[in-house]
Amino acid sequence: MKLKPADLAAHLSRQLQPIYVVAGDEPLLVQESLDAIRAAARKRGFSEREILDVEKGFEWYQLTDACNSLSLFASQRIIEVRMNSGSPGTEGSSVLQQVAERPAQDVLILVVCGALDTRQRNAAWFTAIESAGASVYAWPIADQFEDWLAGRLRAAGLAPDPDALRLLAERTEGNALAAAQDVSKLALLFPGSTIGAEQVREAVADSARFDAFDLTERMLSGDGPGAARSLARLREEGVEVLELLGAVNWCLRQWAEAQALLAKEGDVQRAVDAARIARPRQGPYQKALRRTRLPQVYGWMRKAAVIDQLAKSTGGKEQAWEELLTLVLSATGAAPRFLSSRA
């Protein structure tokens, strides 16, 4: 079964497949598709999640063992297999075909990738997952960006006029995450309203109060105190922890992709270009790549997954804010010194 991100909600309301591969060229849509599948799984009783990062040294028997093992805490589990390279190799292809053809009882498998070329989407492991479950591929939305943006605004309860839609599309320049954040700003400032170009300009001018990009750029640049101030200001303005976590997650995924490419390319500029990082944002990423290694970024991504669970749990929001501060400071490289100064 082949699905588009827009088809996923209707699909999940009817059924949940035993295995999905989620990949694509739009990181925001990939992440939102994963969030939708996880949420549908939680409603059906999948209360435990195990993450397997396919990186150098990964042994594919770990996936087989995870599928066959019994959980001490939950009868139904999600197993996420994160493949940054998009190619599992010969052994991985064989294992993925086996688990697709003989799915384990009470286990949901999510295989997560970035952009895949035609050869990778026609590979035996990919087609085996499509046959046994479903693929969700997030194609670039640049050609339909205004239509996608209009749908996003309507879903947020807003009714944009043509001038507002055009201005917002021009401002975000095809960047889906930036557009999603601007829609959130507009929904906060003008809930349930018809909006024109003036409201869009007001939201843009007010971006210093809401902009999560300031937080992620300080994080990338290694500015620990500045990142802490930015996080505190955003919290004071009423931004939800999950909204900020979405921006941090998107940043970390691009960071990880660029870091993996740097290990192959050996050149920072080629790495950020290959990771499709927009030119105006490349400077902070270049600084980050020079001072970190891929396992560190993966560690922060795992930490973000924990924060996501805390933020969604009863009474866990306060701890989620504390853990997000720790993650952000750790990613700046300032955590040990700065945290000790706060004690």
Disulfide bonds with the S-S distance in Angstrom:
none
